[in-house]
Amino acid sequence: MGYRSHGVVIGSGIAGLLAARILVNYFQRVTIVERDKLPEQPKPRPGVPQANQSHGILVRGQRILEQLFPGLGRELTAAGAVPLDWIGDTLYGSPDGVYPRFPSDLITTSCSRSLLEWMIRRRVAAYEGVEFRDQCQVQQLLTDGTKVTGVRFSSSESLTAHLILDATGRNSSLPRWLKSLGYPAPQETVVNADLGYTTRWYQRPQSGPDWQQLFLLPKAPHYNRCGVVYPVEDNRWGVSLYGFGKDDPPTDEAGFLGFARSLPSPLIYEAIKSAKPLTPVYSYRGTQNRWRHYEQLDQLPEGLLVFGDGFCAFNPYYGQGITAAAEGALILDQCFQKLGGKITGLTRVFHKKLTRRLTGYWLSTTLRDRPWLTTSEGRPRKMNPLMSFYFQRLGELTLSSPEVYGTFTEVLHWVKSPMSLFRPRILMKVLHL
Ligand SMILES: Cc1cc2nc3c(=O)[nH]c(=O)nc-3n(C[C@H](O)[C@H](O)[C@H](O)COP(=O)(O)OP(=O)(O)OC[C@H]3O[C@@H](n4cnc5c(N)ncnc54)[C@H](O)[C@@H]3O)c2cc1C
């Protein structure tokens, strides 16, 4: 890019920060515009209300973050984050039993979302040419009819740009901005499992159970309630309870504990019943899978990219959003390299490539949500009977075979392709050969 080139990122959530990390490779100046006042310390802020909720990161996501910010895992650990082996340190239980535990290399550093975002923000801010403009809410895009030229904050204030990247999250106003400029808004696919998501933070007991992290899984069609206990910095536990299909966990003390007690296993209830609560119970709705199909629009202004939850937001129960944003960052880098750093053609190529990367995960996530859907909107097609048999048998084997369970966990963490669930050794086990 030329000496005067300027990239603007709207939104300083995790997706915006990861995008900015790539833009610094190609732009002289990168400005990140954020409506919130950005806190000096790792603290939740109003623009990301989900920061009070539990956030795990998939292994693939953590590995990409480490690639983008070498040493980040070490810094997080120094700040109190807890290194976690997703098989060795994690007790997974389902109504069918308990999954195997053994040491693995599926390790992440477990921390609050606020700490992770704050650490990444510090690393991005250290790059030359990067500027954060907080307490600035973008109201509209500026274009010259074919390409973007900037963003407008108010009737008197704007910022010029050669590239604009929208990272304003699930509730992005970009479709509205585009419409008001005469461009088509993207079609949306929404798949809503009506998940109620609640989290309360507790003091982590000094002598605790023999697991670091505990998951109690749902099982369709009868067990729609589930939960997690996971460790974060400052010796805290994040405890989240979930109910699929409009079964929202209550937010009062007795109701929250009662919901924990109603799970098929008493383990979460036992863990928290005498632990010291540090916060109220926070509740979050609006957890649907939502894909805004920018990849189908041929007429977007050149130089406009959409990133993170504003492009594709997953049901947060599966913990994939940060990893999807991290994949987007790698794809953005690849696109710039392919186009020799040019902006012309980038919009189309980027959205298409991102779509190719995320489509498989979208299909598997919406299929996992399928049993809980209460409307036909966006309903994914049923798996064919052969596949359905295969996955049912595979699911049974995950309880008894460490090899199958290990591969399955790698696939869930986006480390291995779903095709590895069909490799000969696993195929033979599933088919009893
Ligand atoms: C309840 C819940 C739990 C989750 N748990 C997990 C998890 O365990 N693991 C995981 O990987 N992901 C999880 N996610 C998803 C994860 O939070 C996001 O996918 C990820 O952080 C990327 O989000 P984002 O940056 O696209 O959007 P956001 O995090 O929503 O950030 C958008 C930013 O844009 C700013 N903004 C919005 N409009 C404007 C404007 N007009 N002008 C300026 N700034 C603006 C906002 O203030 C905000 O800072 C969860 C999400 C939810 C809702």
The ligand as an SDF file (V2000), in Angstrom:
LIG
                    3D

 53 58  0  0  0  0  0  0  0  0999 V2000
  -23.0320  -14.9830   25.6580 C   0  0  0  0  0  0  0  0  0  0  0  0
  -21.8610  -15.1730   24.7370 C   0  0  0  0  0  0  0  0  0  0  0  0
  -20.8650  -16.0700   25.0720 C   0  0  0  0  0  0  0  0  0  0  0  0
  -19.8070  -16.2850   24.1910 C   0  0  0  0  0  0  0  0  0  0  0  0
  -18.8700  -17.2270   24.5030 N   0  0  0  0  0  0  0  0  0  0  0  0
  -17.8660  -17.4610   23.6270 C   0  0  0  0  0  0  0  0  0  0  0  0
  -16.8660  -18.4300   23.9170 C   0  0  0  0  0  0  0  0  0  0  0  0
  -16.9110  -19.1280   24.9220 O   0  0  0  0  0  0  0  0  0  0  0  0
  -15.8510  -18.5910   23.0020 N   0  0  0  0  0  0  0  0  0  0  0  0
  -15.7920  -17.8720   21.8500 C   0  0  0  0  0  0  0  0  0  0  0  0
  -14.8660  -18.0760   21.0460 O   0  0  0  0  0  0  0  0  0  0  0  0
  -16.7230  -16.9510   21.5670 N   0  0  0  0  0  0  0  0  0  0  0  0
  -17.7470  -16.7300   22.4090 C   0  0  0  0  0  0  0  0  0  0  0  0
  -18.6850  -15.7830   22.1150 N   0  0  0  0  0  0  0  0  0  0  0  0
  -18.5620  -15.0380   20.8510 C   0  0  0  0  0  0  0  0  0  0  0  0
  -17.4980  -13.9830   20.9630 C   0  0  0  0  0  0  0  0  0  0  0  0
  -17.7910  -13.0800   21.9830 O   0  0  0  0  0  0  0  0  0  0  0  0
  -17.4070  -13.2460   19.6200 C   0  0  0  0  0  0  0  0  0  0  0  0
  -17.5740  -14.1400   18.5620 O   0  0  0  0  0  0  0  0  0  0  0  0
  -16.0650  -12.6240   19.4310 C   0  0  0  0  0  0  0  0  0  0  0  0
  -15.7210  -11.8660   20.5320 O   0  0  0  0  0  0  0  0  0  0  0  0
  -16.0290  -11.7450   18.1840 C   0  0  0  0  0  0  0  0  0  0  0  0
  -16.9800  -10.7390   18.3330 O   0  0  0  0  0  0  0  0  0  0  0  0
  -16.8720   -9.3950   17.5230 P   0  0  0  0  0  0  0  0  0  0  0  0
  -15.5590   -8.7550   17.7970 O   0  0  0  0  0  0  0  0  0  0  0  0
  -17.2440   -9.6730   16.1100 O   0  0  0  0  0  0  0  0  0  0  0  0
  -18.0410   -8.5110   18.1290 O   0  0  0  0  0  0  0  0  0  0  0  0
  -18.1630   -7.8550   19.5740 P   0  0  0  0  0  0  0  0  0  0  0  0
  -17.3610   -8.5720   20.5590 O   0  0  0  0  0  0  0  0  0  0  0  0
  -19.6200   -7.7250   19.8340 O   0  0  0  0  0  0  0  0  0  0  0  0
  -17.5230   -6.4160   19.3970 O   0  0  0  0  0  0  0  0  0  0  0  0
  -18.1290   -5.4180   18.6230 C   0  0  0  0  0  0  0  0  0  0  0  0
  -17.4870   -4.0690   18.9990 C   0  0  0  0  0  0  0  0  0  0  0  0
  -17.9740   -3.0560   18.1210 O   0  0  0  0  0  0  0  0  0  0  0  0
  -18.3160   -1.8940   18.8810 C   0  0  0  0  0  0  0  0  0  0  0  0
  -19.3120   -1.1640   18.0950 N   0  0  0  0  0  0  0  0  0  0  0  0
  -20.5610   -1.5680   17.7360 C   0  0  0  0  0  0  0  0  0  0  0  0
  -21.1620   -0.6440   16.9710 N   0  0  0  0  0  0  0  0  0  0  0  0
  -20.2770    0.3850   16.8190 C   0  0  0  0  0  0  0  0  0  0  0  0
  -20.3060    1.6320   16.1110 C   0  0  0  0  0  0  0  0  0  0  0  0
  -21.3820    1.9880   15.3830 N   0  0  0  0  0  0  0  0  0  0  0  0
  -19.2360    2.4320   16.1740 N   0  0  0  0  0  0  0  0  0  0  0  0
  -18.1330    2.0770   16.8960 C   0  0  0  0  0  0  0  0  0  0  0  0
  -18.0480    0.9010   17.5760 N   0  0  0  0  0  0  0  0  0  0  0  0
  -19.0940    0.0630   17.5390 C   0  0  0  0  0  0  0  0  0  0  0  0
  -18.8420   -2.4790   20.1910 C   0  0  0  0  0  0  0  0  0  0  0  0
  -18.8480   -1.5390   21.2240 O   0  0  0  0  0  0  0  0  0  0  0  0
  -17.8420   -3.6160   20.4160 C   0  0  0  0  0  0  0  0  0  0  0  0
  -16.6810   -3.1680   21.0510 O   0  0  0  0  0  0  0  0  0  0  0  0
  -19.7450  -15.5550   22.9710 C   0  0  0  0  0  0  0  0  0  0  0  0
  -20.7390  -14.6370   22.6530 C   0  0  0  0  0  0  0  0  0  0  0  0
  -21.8000  -14.4650   23.5000 C   0  0  0  0  0  0  0  0  0  0  0  0
  -22.8890  -13.5230   23.0900 C   0  0  0  0  0  0  0  0  0  0  0  0
  1  2  1  0
  2  3  1  0
  2 52  2  0
  3  4  2  0
  4  5  1  0
  4 50  1  0
  5  6  2  0
  6  7  1  0
  6 13  1  0
  7  8  2  0
  7  9  1  0
  9 10  1  0
 10 11  2  0
 10 12  1  0
 12 13  2  0
 13 14  1  0
 14 15  1  0
 14 50  1  0
 15 16  1  0
 16 17  1  0
 16 18  1  0
 18 19  1  0
 18 20  1  0
 20 21  1  0
 20 22  1  0
 22 23  1  0
 23 24  1  0
 24 25  2  0
 24 26  1  0
 24 27  1  0
 27 28  1  0
 28 29  2  0
 28 30  1  0
 28 31  1  0
 31 32  1  0
 32 33  1  0
 33 34  1  0
 33 48  1  0
 34 35  1  0
 35 36  1  0
 35 46  1  0
 36 37  1  0
 36 45  1  0
 37 38  2  0
 38 39  1  0
 39 40  1  0
 39 45  2  0
 40 41  1  0
 40 42  2  0
 42 43  1  0
 43 44  2  0
 44 45  1  0
 46 47  1  0
 46 48  1  0
 48 49  1  0
 50 51  2  0
 51 52  1  0
 52 53  1  0
M  END
$$$$
